[in-house]
């Protein structure tokens, strides 16, 4: 039995179902159809890897930028100014002492700082955005407490 007959017999056995199929007539056509599906699958795999690597590199650059801001020589003074301002406005140092303070931006002598923590009702997304000059003067104080969370 030749190779061509083996391929033809294989497809004749598979044609029992009522769904009509476009069957390759030769082993070459069968191999070509298999290669096309493999190329499609490999294209999806390579495309997915490219998307994952691009997203990973972009987020890594942002983390490096934020890390560089936290290592800035002025950051401890700015963090202290933010903590003091929150304690002064709230009249309570408990939350301001345990909150997370993170710099977002430092441009033209002005720091954008975010203070986040369990404030006041342990709701996710509660934060205070502040703009602070390099000398420690607070320019803007903007609390954000989303109303969409259950209390």
MIKOLSE-105988 format. One line per 10 residues: number of its first residue (from 1); their letters; for each residue x negated, z, y of N, C-alpha, C. Coordinates in Angstrom, 2 decimals, padded with zeros to 5 digits, always signed. Layout:
BEGIN
NUM> A> X:Z:Y:X:Z:Y:X:Z:Y  ... $
! end
This chain:
BEGIN
1> XXXXXXXXXX> -000.85:+000.00:-001.16:+000.00:+000.00:+000.00:-000.91:+000.00:+001.23  -000.70:-000.95:+002.12:-001.55:-001.09:+003.30:-001.17:-000.08:+004.38  -002.05:-000.01:+005.36:-001.84:+000.95:+006.45:-000.57:+000.63:+007.23  -000.30:-000.64:+007.43:+000.89:-001.05:+008.18:+002.16:-000.60:+007.45  +002.17:-000.70:+006.14:+003.35:-000.29:+005.38:+003.54:+001.22:+005.41  +002.45:+001.97:+005.45:+002.56:+003.43:+005.50:+003.23:+003.85:+006.81  +002.82:+003.25:+007.91:+003.42:+003.57:+009.21:+004.88:+003.16:+009.22  +005.20:+001.97:+008.70:+006.57:+001.50:+008.68:+007.44:+002.41:+007.81  +006.91:+002.84:+006.63:+007.68:+003.72:+005.75:+007.92:+005.08:+006.42  +006.95:+005.57:+007.15:+007.12:+006.84:+007.85:+008.28:+006.75:+008.83 $
11> XXXXXXXXXX> +008.32:+005.69:+009.61:+009.38:+005.57:+010.60:+010.73:+005.23:+009.96  +010.74:+004.59:+008.83:+012.01:+004.33:+008.15:+012.61:+005.63:+007.63  +011.75:+006.53:+007.16:+012.25:+007.83:+006.70:+012.81:+008.64:+007.87  +012.20:+008.54:+009.03:+012.63:+009.30:+010.20:+013.88:+008.71:+010.85  +014.26:+007.49:+010.49:+015.39:+006.85:+011.16:+016.73:+007.20:+010.51  +016.79:+008.27:+009.76:+018.03:+008.69:+009.13:+019.04:+009.15:+010.17  +018.56:+009.74:+011.27:+019.49:+010.24:+012.28:+020.22:+009.08:+012.94  +021.35:+009.38:+013.56:+022.18:+008.35:+014.16:+021.68:+007.90:+015.53  +020.64:+008.57:+016.06:+020.11:+008.21:+017.37:+019.15:+007.04:+017.21  +019.43:+005.93:+017.89:+018.51:+004.80:+017.77:+017.19:+005.11:+018.47 $
21> XXXXXXXXXX> +016.08:+004.69:+017.85:+014.76:+004.95:+018.40:+014.02:+003.64:+018.58  +013.15:+003.64:+019.55:+012.22:+002.51:+019.68:+011.02:+002.83:+018.83  +010.95:+002.22:+017.66:+009.90:+002.52:+016.72:+008.73:+001.56:+016.91  +007.51:+002.08:+016.94:+006.37:+001.18:+016.96:+006.30:+000.42:+015.65  +005.97:-000.83:+015.75:+005.91:-001.67:+014.55:+004.57:-001.58:+013.85  +003.50:-001.34:+014.62:+002.17:-001.31:+014.01:+001.52:+000.03:+014.27  +000.44:+000.26:+013.55:-000.32:+001.49:+013.76:-000.90:+001.53:+015.16  -001.26:+000.38:+015.70:-001.80:+000.33:+017.06:-000.76:+000.78:+018.08  +000.47:+000.30:+017.92:+001.54:+000.70:+018.84:+001.84:+002.19:+018.70  +001.78:+002.70:+017.47:+002.00:+004.12:+017.25:+000.92:+004.95:+017.94 $
31> XXXXXXXXXX> -000.33:+004.52:+017.81:-001.44:+005.23:+018.43:-001.32:+005.15:+019.95  -000.90:+004.01:+020.48:-000.75:+003.84:+021.92:+000.36:+004.75:+022.46  +001.45:+004.88:+021.75:+002.54:+005.76:+022.18:+002.08:+007.22:+022.17  +001.30:+007.59:+021.18:+000.77:+008.95:+021.11:-000.18:+009.22:+022.26  -001.01:+008.25:+022.62:-001.95:+008.41:+023.72:-001.22:+008.59:+025.05  -000.12:+007.87:+025.23:+000.63:+008.00:+026.48:+001.19:+009.40:+026.62  +001.75:+009.96:+025.55:+002.28:+011.32:+025.63:+001.15:+012.34:+025.83  -000.01:+012.09:+025.23:-001.14:+013.00:+025.43:-001.64:+012.92:+026.87  -001.66:+011.72:+027.45:-002.09:+011.58:+028.84:-001.14:+012.32:+029.77  +000.14:+012.21:+029.51:+001.13:+012.90:+030.33:+000.94:+014.41:+030.24 $
41> XXXXXXXXXX> +000.77:+014.91:+029.03:+000.58:+016.34:+028.83:-000.71:+016.81:+029.52  -001.78:+016.06:+029.35:-003.05:+016.44:+029.98:-002.95:+016.38:+031.50  -002.18:+015.45:+032.04:-002.00:+015.38:+033.49:-001.29:+016.62:+034.01  -000.29:+017.09:+033.29:+000.40:+018.30:+033.69:-000.52:+019.52:+033.61  -001.34:+019.59:+032.59:-002.26:+020.72:+032.44:-003.27:+020.73:+033.58  -003.86:+019.58:+033.87:-004.86:+019.49:+034.95:-004.21:+019.77:+036.30  -003.01:+019.25:+036.53:-002.30:+019.52:+037.78:-002.01:+021.01:+037.94  -001.58:+021.65:+036.88:-001.31:+023.09:+036.93:-002.56:+023.90:+037.23  -003.67:+023.53:+036.61:-004.93:+024.22:+036.88:-005.36:+024.06:+038.33  -005.18:+022.87:+038.88:-005.53:+022.63:+040.29:-004.69:+023.51:+041.21 $
51> XXXXXXXXXX> -003.41:+023.63:+040.93:-002.54:+024.46:+041.76:-002.97:+025.93:+041.69  -003.27:+026.41:+040.50:-003.67:+027.80:+040.32:-004.99:+028.08:+041.04  -005.95:+027.19:+040.90:-007.25:+027.38:+041.56:-007.12:+027.33:+043.07  -006.32:+026.42:+043.58:-006.13:+026.32:+045.03:-005.48:+027.58:+045.57  -004.46:+028.07:+044.90:-003.78:+029.29:+045.36:-004.72:+030.49:+045.28  -005.52:+030.56:+044.24:-006.46:+031.67:+044.09:-007.53:+031.67:+045.15  -008.06:+030.51:+045.47:-009.11:+030.42:+046.50:-008.54:+030.73:+047.88  -007.34:+030.30:+048.17:-006.75:+030.55:+049.48:-006.51:+032.04:+049.68  -005.98:+032.72:+048.68:-005.71:+034.15:+048.84:-007.02:+034.93:+048.90  -008.04:+034.48:+048.20:-009.33:+035.15:+048.22:-009.94:+035.10:+049.62 $
61> XXXXXXXXXX> -009.81:+033.98:+050.30:-010.34:+033.84:+051.66:-009.64:+034.81:+052.61  -008.34:+034.97:+052.46:-007.59:+035.90:+053.31:-008.03:+037.34:+053.05  -008.25:+037.69:+051.79:-008.70:+039.04:+051.46:-010.09:+039.31:+052.03  -010.95:+038.30:+052.00:-012.29:+038.46:+052.57:-012.21:+038.67:+054.07  -011.30:+037.97:+054.74:-011.14:+038.11:+056.18:-010.67:+039.52:+056.53  -009.68:+040.03:+055.79:-009.17:+041.39:+056.03:-010.23:+042.44:+055.72  -011.01:+042.21:+054.68:-012.08:+043.14:+054.33:-013.15:+043.18:+055.42  -013.45:+042.03:+056.00:-014.42:+041.99:+057.10:-013.90:+042.76:+058.31  -012.60:+042.68:+058.58:-012.03:+043.45:+059.69:-012.15:+044.95:+059.44  -011.92:+045.38:+058.21:-012.03:+046.80:+057.89:-013.46:+047.30:+057.96 $
71> XXXXXXXXXX> -014.44:+046.43:+057.78:-015.85:+046.82:+057.87:-016.37:+046.77:+059.30  -015.58:+046.29:+060.24:-015.99:+046.20:+061.64:-016.32:+047.60:+062.17  -017.32:+047.68:+063.03:-017.77:+048.97:+063.55:-016.69:+049.67:+064.38  -015.80:+048.94:+065.01:-014.75:+049.53:+065.84:-013.52:+049.98:+065.04  -013.41:+049.59:+063.77:-012.19:+049.87:+063.01:-011.88:+051.36:+062.89  -012.85:+052.27:+062.61:-012.49:+053.69:+062.51:-011.86:+054.24:+063.80  -012.37:+053.78:+064.96:-011.82:+054.24:+066.23:-010.40:+053.70:+066.43  -010.16:+052.46:+066.05:-008.83:+051.85:+066.17:-007.85:+052.53:+065.22  -008.28:+052.81:+064.01:-007.43:+053.49:+063.03:-007.03:+054.87:+063.54  -008.00:+055.58:+064.12:-007.72:+056.91:+064.67:-006.72:+056.83:+065.83 $
81> XXXXXXXXXX> -006.85:+055.82:+066.67:-005.92:+055.64:+067.78:-004.50:+055.37:+067.26  -004.40:+054.56:+066.21:-003.08:+054.26:+065.62:-002.48:+055.52:+065.00  -003.28:+056.28:+064.29:-002.79:+057.51:+063.66:-002.33:+058.53:+064.71  -003.08:+058.65:+065.78:-002.73:+059.57:+066.85:-001.45:+059.16:+067.56  -001.29:+057.85:+067.79:-000.09:+057.35:+068.47:+001.17:+057.59:+067.63  +001.07:+057.38:+066.33:+002.23:+057.61:+065.45:+002.58:+059.10:+065.43  +001.56:+059.96:+065.33:+001.81:+061.40:+065.32:+002.42:+061.85:+066.65  +001.97:+061.27:+067.76:+002.50:+061.64:+069.07:+003.96:+061.23:+069.21  +004.29:+060.02:+068.77:+005.67:+059.52:+068.92:+006.64:+060.22:+067.97  +006.18:+060.52:+066.76:+007.06:+061.17:+065.79:+007.10:+062.69:+065.95 $
91> XXXXXXXXXX> +006.06:+063.24:+066.55:+005.99:+064.69:+066.67:+005.65:+065.35:+065.35  +005.12:+064.58:+064.41:+004.84:+065.08:+063.07:+003.60:+064.36:+062.54  +002.64:+065.10:+062.03:+001.41:+064.47:+061.54:+001.43:+064.22:+060.03  +002.47:+064.66:+059.33:+002.50:+064.49:+057.87:+002.44:+063.02:+057.47  +003.35:+062.24:+058.03:+003.39:+060.84:+057.63:+002.19:+060.07:+058.18  +001.82:+060.31:+059.42:+000.72:+059.56:+060.03:-000.60:+059.81:+059.30  -000.76:+060.96:+058.70:-001.98:+061.29:+057.99:-002.05:+060.56:+056.65  -000.92:+060.39:+055.96:-000.93:+059.82:+054.61:-000.61:+058.32:+054.57  -000.34:+057.72:+055.72:+000.05:+056.30:+055.74:-001.16:+055.40:+055.49  -000.87:+054.16:+055.13:-001.91:+053.14:+054.97:-002.03:+052.39:+056.29 $
101> XXXXXXXXXX> -003.22:+052.26:+056.80:-003.47:+051.51:+058.03:-004.32:+050.30:+057.68  -003.84:+049.15:+058.08:-004.58:+047.92:+057.79:-004.62:+047.00:+058.99  -005.81:+046.45:+059.27:-005.90:+045.49:+060.37:-005.39:+044.13:+059.92  -004.67:+043.44:+060.78:-004.23:+042.08:+060.47:-005.06:+041.05:+061.22  -005.40:+041.39:+062.48:-006.06:+040.41:+063.33:-006.85:+041.15:+064.40  -007.95:+040.55:+064.84:-008.71:+041.06:+065.98:-009.09:+039.87:+066.84  -008.43:+039.73:+067.98:-008.64:+038.58:+068.85:-008.69:+039.05:+070.30  -009.70:+038.58:+071.03:-009.83:+038.87:+072.47:-009.75:+040.36:+072.79  -010.37:+041.17:+071.98:-010.40:+042.60:+072.25:-009.13:+043.34:+071.91  -008.21:+042.71:+071.20:-006.95:+043.34:+070.81:-006.82:+043.31:+069.29 $
111> XXXXXXXXXX> -006.52:+044.46:+068.71:-006.32:+044.59:+067.27:-004.83:+044.60:+066.96  -004.46:+043.88:+065.93:-003.10:+044.00:+065.39:-003.22:+044.88:+064.14  -002.53:+046.01:+064.15:-002.64:+047.00:+063.09:-001.27:+047.24:+062.49  -001.23:+047.40:+061.16:+000.01:+047.72:+060.46:-000.17:+049.08:+059.80  +000.79:+049.95:+060.03:+000.83:+051.25:+059.37:+002.02:+051.22:+058.42  +001.77:+051.47:+057.15:+002.84:+051.41:+056.15:+002.77:+052.65:+055.27  +003.91:+053.05:+054.79:+003.96:+054.20:+053.91:+005.39:+054.58:+053.61  +005.58:+055.72:+053.03:+006.91:+056.21:+052.69:+007.54:+056.83:+053.93  +008.13:+055.99:+054.76:+008.64:+056.48:+056.05:+009.96:+055.84:+056.35  +010.98:+056.45:+056.77:+011.20:+057.89:+056.66:+011.92:+058.26:+055.37 $
121> XXXXXXXXXX> +012.50:+057.26:+054.67:+013.31:+057.57:+053.49:+012.78:+056.94:+052.20  +011.48:+056.76:+052.10:+010.85:+056.13:+050.93:+011.40:+054.75:+050.64  +011.66:+053.98:+051.67:+012.21:+052.64:+051.49:+011.09:+051.61:+051.54  +011.12:+050.67:+050.63:+010.12:+049.61:+050.59:+010.23:+048.75:+051.84  +009.11:+048.44:+052.45:+009.10:+047.58:+053.62:+009.06:+048.30:+054.94  +009.15:+049.63:+054.94:+009.05:+050.39:+056.18:+007.62:+050.29:+056.70  +007.47:+049.89:+057.97:+006.14:+049.76:+058.54:+006.23:+049.86:+060.06  +005.07:+050.05:+060.67:+004.97:+050.07:+062.13:+003.86:+049.10:+062.50  +004.18:+048.12:+063.34:+003.20:+047.17:+063.85:+002.74:+047.64:+065.22  +001.43:+047.59:+065.45:+000.88:+048.03:+066.73:-000.17:+047.04:+067.22 $
131> XXXXXXXXXX> -000.27:+046.93:+068.53:-001.35:+046.19:+069.18:-002.18:+047.23:+069.93  -003.48:+047.25:+069.64:-004.36:+048.27:+070.22:-005.60:+047.58:+070.77  -005.97:+047.92:+072.00:-007.19:+047.36:+072.60:-008.42:+048.01:+072.00  -009.57:+047.38:+072.22:-010.82:+047.91:+071.68:-011.14:+049.32:+072.20  -010.63:+049.68:+073.37:-010.90:+051.01:+073.91:-009.93:+052.07:+073.37  -008.96:+051.70:+072.53:-008.03:+052.65:+071.91:-006.69:+052.73:+072.59  -006.47:+051.94:+073.64:-005.19:+051.95:+074.33:-004.14:+051.19:+073.52  -003.00:+051.82:+073.28:-001.92:+051.19:+072.52:-001.09:+050.34:+073.47  -001.04:+049.03:+073.19:-000.29:+048.10:+074.03:+001.15:+047.97:+073.55  +001.31:+047.90:+072.25:+002.64:+047.67:+071.68:+002.82:+048.55:+070.45 $
141> XXXXXXXXXX> +004.03:+049.08:+070.30:+004.38:+049.94:+069.17:+005.75:+049.46:+068.68  +005.79:+048.88:+067.48:+007.02:+048.25:+067.01:+007.34:+048.69:+065.57  +008.23:+049.68:+065.40:+008.62:+050.09:+064.04:+009.57:+049.07:+063.40  +009.40:+048.85:+062.12:+010.26:+047.95:+061.34:+010.79:+048.72:+060.13  +012.08:+048.96:+060.13:+012.72:+049.64:+059.02:+013.87:+048.76:+058.56  +013.66:+047.95:+057.50:+014.71:+047.04:+057.04:+015.99:+047.77:+056.66  +017.11:+047.19:+057.07:+018.41:+047.80:+056.75:+018.94:+047.38:+055.40  +018.30:+046.41:+054.76:+018.83:+045.87:+053.52:+018.58:+046.76:+052.32  +017.77:+047.78:+052.46:+017.46:+048.65:+051.31:+018.48:+049.77:+051.20  +018.80:+050.17:+049.98:+019.72:+051.29:+049.80:+019.08:+052.58:+050.27 $
151> X> +019.88:+053.51:+050.75:+019.34:+054.77:+051.26:+019.47:+055.88:+050.25 $
! end
